[in-house]
Amino acid sequence: MTLAHLGLDEKDEAIKTALQLVEEVGGGDCRRGFRTSQRTCTLLARVYAHFGEHDAAIDLLDVLLPAPSWLTVHLLEIDPIWAPLHGHPRFQKLLEKYANDVEH
């Protein structure tokens, strides 16, 4: 449902459904480290990035990026979903922070 709201540019509904997923799947805490909650927290970060909530997206990425997962610095650089963040200084610092991390 979240992606449908994202595609329809329905900000409030997209954020609401993504937050519900985080709560249902991950207990509402993106720091818990469960793979499923990482996926839902990444979805929430995508929603935030899409709707211009850059600081919220970067806050989540800062929690998610150091955890073992498919999310990498390279992916953040090339996936167009993260393009709205590319000019943000905090995003650039986040990429630099993990640039030499072998897993990221």
Secondary structure, 3 states (H helix, E strand, C coil): CHHHHHHCCCHHHHHHHHHHHHHHHHCCCCCCCCHHHHHHHHHHHHHHHHCCCHHHHHHHHHHHCCCCCCCCHHHHHHCHHHHHHCCCHHHHHHHHHHCCCCCC
